[in-house]
Amino acid sequence: MNNQLLKILVCPKSGGKLEYNENNNELVCKESNLAYPIVDGIPIMLIDKARNISKED
């Protein structure tokens, strides 16, 4: 994941910071408890395409 891109992207639901999860290849927002998939190197920043995550993830 490009670090410059990661610095400017925010969660579309909460506006919170995103963290890259290399194991699942997704961007995680701990504020909204959503994980956005990255498909072919492109972050899919749609709330309806994100998966809900638990606080432990």
Sine and cosine of phi, psi and omega as CSV:
sin_phi,cos_phi,sin_psi,cos_psi,sin_omega,cos_omega
0.00,0.00,0.72,-0.69,0.00,-1.00
-0.94,0.34,0.85,-0.52,-0.05,-1.00
-0.90,0.44,-0.57,0.82,0.03,-1.00
-0.90,0.43,-0.67,0.74,0.03,-1.00
-0.91,0.42,-0.65,0.76,0.00,-1.00
-0.89,0.46,-0.54,0.84,0.01,-1.00
-0.93,0.36,-0.50,0.87,-0.07,-1.00
-0.99,-0.13,-0.32,0.95,0.02,-1.00
-0.97,0.22,0.62,-0.79,0.11,-0.99
-0.74,-0.68,0.32,-0.95,0.04,-1.00
-0.91,0.41,0.79,-0.62,0.01,-1.00
-0.93,0.37,-0.33,0.94,0.00,-1.00
-1.00,0.08,-0.77,0.63,-0.10,-1.00
-0.97,-0.25,-0.31,0.95,-0.11,-0.99
0.98,0.20,0.16,0.99,-0.05,-1.00
-0.99,0.17,0.21,-0.98,0.01,-1.00
-0.93,0.38,0.57,-0.82,0.04,-1.00
-0.95,-0.32,0.58,-0.82,0.07,-1.00
-0.86,-0.51,0.63,-0.77,0.01,-1.00
-0.99,0.11,0.81,-0.59,0.08,-1.00
-0.97,-0.25,0.97,-0.23,-0.07,-1.00
-0.92,0.40,-0.59,0.81,-0.03,-1.00
-0.88,0.48,-0.66,0.75,-0.03,-1.00
-0.98,-0.21,-0.02,1.00,-0.03,-1.00
0.78,0.62,0.87,0.50,-0.01,-1.00
-0.50,-0.87,0.29,-0.96,0.07,-1.00
-0.98,-0.21,0.79,-0.62,-0.11,-0.99
-0.93,-0.38,0.72,-0.69,0.12,-0.99
-0.91,-0.41,0.89,-0.45,-0.02,-1.00
-0.97,0.23,-0.39,0.92,0.02,-1.00
-0.94,0.34,-0.68,0.73,-0.03,-1.00
-0.99,-0.16,-0.10,1.00,-0.04,-1.00
0.84,0.55,0.70,0.71,0.04,-1.00
-0.83,-0.55,0.51,-0.86,0.08,-1.00
-0.83,-0.56,0.84,-0.54,-0.04,-1.00
-0.99,-0.15,0.79,-0.61,-0.04,-1.00
-0.95,0.30,0.41,-0.91,0.13,-0.99
-0.90,-0.43,0.88,-0.47,-0.05,-1.00
-0.90,-0.44,0.85,-0.53,-0.02,-1.00
0.79,0.62,0.63,0.77,0.04,-1.00
0.99,0.15,0.06,1.00,-0.03,-1.00
-0.92,-0.38,0.87,-0.50,0.06,-1.00
-0.93,0.38,0.78,-0.63,0.04,-1.00
-1.00,-0.08,0.99,-0.13,-0.15,-0.99
-1.00,-0.09,0.74,0.68,0.03,-1.00
-0.94,-0.34,0.78,-0.62,-0.05,-1.00
-0.85,0.52,-0.63,0.78,-0.03,-1.00
-0.96,0.29,-0.21,0.98,0.07,-1.00
-0.99,-0.14,-0.17,0.99,0.00,-1.00
-0.98,0.19,0.40,-0.92,0.08,-1.00
-0.95,-0.32,0.55,-0.84,0.07,-1.00
-0.97,0.26,0.65,-0.76,0.04,-1.00
-0.85,-0.53,0.38,-0.93,0.05,-1.00
-1.00,0.04,0.23,-0.97,0.01,-1.00
-0.88,0.48,-0.46,0.89,-0.04,-1.00
-0.97,0.23,-0.40,0.92,-0.03,-1.00
-0.94,0.33,0.00,0.00,0.00,0.00
